[in-house]
Amino acid sequence: MDENKVRFNMYIDSDLDDGLTALAETTKLSKNSLISLAIAKLLMEFNLIQHTEKINRFDVIKRTDYCDLLKQAKLKVGDTVSAIERIYVHQTQQDEIRFAYYKMNKNDNERLILRPLDINEDELLVLMVDAAKKGVFTADFTRRLKALL
């Protein structure tokens, strides 16, 4: 055995294992994914790791009274545009992810429709890939999403 490798064996109480099994079945996530998420959350709560990734505020695509549009992935189908956007909300002073739906107006400009975005799974997957490529999601979110899947 390689002396430089360290392997940790984790044994958990049967009650914890039963709860973890039930949660895994309910959420359809693996036990390893759930454990990784729990450990990451605990480490962040104790400030042992931090989510410090910042989006450059100078790269604002569009500014409104409500928010700044920072990053955007779009999928155009006919006269509608589906989008996943990273926005900075002025009132809460937080970045948020917005699933948006736009319609093209007579001047061929996008008009935000204040309704939920309804798209099929294939379109959502295309949109998620585009959002990842365009930096809508932070590296930390992408890492946690990978752990979840």
C-alpha positions as CSV (number, residue, x, y, z in Angstrom):
1,M,0.0,0.0,0.0
2,D,1.2,3.5,-0.8
3,E,2.3,5.2,2.4
4,N,1.4,8.7,1.0
5,K,-2.3,7.8,0.7
6,V,-4.6,8.3,3.7
7,R,-7.9,6.6,3.7
8,F,-10.7,7.6,6.1
9,N,-13.2,5.0,7.2
10,M,-16.5,6.5,8.3
11,Y,-18.8,4.6,10.5
12,I,-22.1,6.2,11.4
13,D,-24.7,5.3,14.0
14,S,-27.5,3.0,12.7
15,D,-30.2,5.7,13.4
16,L,-28.2,8.2,11.2
17,D,-27.8,5.6,8.5
18,D,-31.5,4.8,8.6
19,G,-32.4,8.5,8.3
20,L,-29.8,8.9,5.5
21,T,-31.3,6.0,3.7
22,A,-34.8,7.4,4.0
23,L,-33.6,10.8,2.8
24,A,-31.8,9.3,-0.1
25,E,-34.9,7.4,-1.2
26,T,-37.1,10.5,-0.8
27,T,-34.8,12.8,-2.7
28,K,-33.5,10.3,-5.2
29,L,-29.9,11.3,-4.3
30,S,-27.0,9.1,-3.4
31,K,-25.9,8.9,0.3
32,N,-22.5,10.2,-0.8
33,S,-24.1,13.2,-2.4
34,L,-26.1,13.9,0.7
35,I,-23.1,13.5,3.0
36,S,-21.0,15.8,0.8
37,L,-23.7,18.5,0.8
38,A,-24.1,18.2,4.6
39,I,-20.4,18.5,5.2
40,A,-20.1,21.5,2.8
41,K,-22.9,23.2,4.5
42,L,-21.4,22.6,8.0
43,L,-18.0,23.8,6.8
44,M,-19.6,27.0,5.5
45,E,-21.6,27.6,8.7
46,F,-18.4,27.4,10.7
47,N,-16.6,29.7,8.2
48,L,-14.0,27.0,7.4
49,I,-14.8,27.4,3.7
50,Q,-16.4,30.4,2.2
51,H,-18.4,31.2,-0.9
52,T,-16.4,34.2,-2.0
53,E,-16.9,34.2,-5.7
54,K,-17.9,37.6,-7.0
55,I,-19.4,38.6,-10.4
56,N,-17.9,41.6,-11.9
57,R,-20.4,44.4,-11.5
58,F,-19.0,46.4,-14.4
59,D,-20.3,43.8,-16.9
60,V,-23.9,44.7,-16.5
61,I,-25.9,43.7,-19.6
62,K,-29.0,45.7,-18.6
63,R,-29.9,47.9,-15.6
64,T,-33.4,48.5,-14.3
65,D,-34.8,49.9,-11.1
66,Y,-35.3,46.4,-9.8
67,C,-32.1,44.7,-10.8
68,D,-28.9,44.5,-12.8
69,L,-28.8,41.7,-15.4
70,L,-25.2,40.3,-15.1
71,K,-25.2,37.1,-17.1
72,Q,-27.7,35.5,-19.4
73,A,-28.2,32.3,-21.3
74,K,-31.0,32.2,-23.9
75,L,-32.9,29.8,-26.0
76,K,-35.1,31.2,-28.8
77,V,-38.0,29.1,-30.1
78,G,-40.2,30.9,-32.5
79,D,-41.2,34.3,-31.2
80,T,-40.4,33.4,-27.6
81,V,-37.1,33.5,-25.7
82,S,-36.4,31.3,-22.6
83,A,-33.6,32.5,-20.4
84,I,-31.7,31.7,-17.2
85,E,-30.2,34.8,-15.8
86,R,-27.9,35.9,-13.0
87,I,-29.3,39.2,-11.6
88,Y,-28.3,41.5,-8.8
89,V,-31.4,42.7,-7.0
90,H,-30.9,46.2,-5.6
91,Q,-33.4,46.0,-2.7
92,T,-31.9,42.8,-1.2
93,Q,-28.3,43.5,-2.5
94,Q,-28.0,39.8,-3.5
95,D,-27.3,37.9,-6.7
96,E,-30.2,35.7,-7.7
97,I,-30.9,33.2,-10.5
98,R,-34.0,34.1,-12.6
99,F,-35.8,31.8,-15.0
100,A,-37.3,34.2,-17.4
101,Y,-39.6,34.2,-20.4
102,Y,-39.5,36.9,-23.1
103,K,-41.7,37.5,-26.2
104,M,-40.4,39.4,-29.3
105,N,-42.3,42.6,-29.9
106,K,-43.1,44.2,-33.2
107,N,-39.7,46.0,-33.1
108,D,-38.0,42.6,-32.7
109,N,-37.0,43.5,-29.1
110,E,-37.4,41.2,-26.2
111,R,-40.2,42.0,-23.7
112,L,-40.1,40.3,-20.3
113,I,-43.3,38.3,-19.6
114,L,-44.1,38.3,-15.9
115,R,-45.1,34.6,-15.8
116,P,-43.3,31.4,-14.9
117,L,-41.1,29.8,-17.5
118,D,-42.6,26.6,-18.8
119,I,-40.3,24.5,-21.0
120,N,-39.7,20.8,-21.6
121,E,-36.8,18.9,-20.1
122,D,-34.8,18.9,-23.4
123,E,-35.1,22.7,-23.7
124,L,-34.2,23.1,-20.0
125,L,-31.1,20.9,-20.5
126,V,-30.0,23.0,-23.5
127,L,-30.6,26.2,-21.5
128,M,-28.7,24.9,-18.5
129,V,-25.7,23.9,-20.6
130,D,-25.7,27.4,-22.2
131,A,-26.0,29.0,-18.7
132,A,-23.0,27.0,-17.5
133,K,-20.9,28.0,-20.5
134,K,-21.8,31.7,-20.2
135,G,-21.0,31.9,-16.5
136,V,-24.5,32.4,-15.2
137,F,-23.7,29.9,-12.4
138,T,-20.8,30.3,-10.0
139,A,-18.1,27.7,-9.8
140,D,-19.2,26.9,-6.3
141,F,-22.8,26.3,-7.4
142,T,-21.6,24.1,-10.3
143,R,-19.5,22.0,-7.9
144,R,-22.4,21.6,-5.5
145,L,-24.7,20.7,-8.4
146,K,-22.2,18.0,-9.6
147,A,-22.1,16.6,-6.1
148,L,-25.9,16.5,-6.0
149,L,-26.1,14.6,-9.2
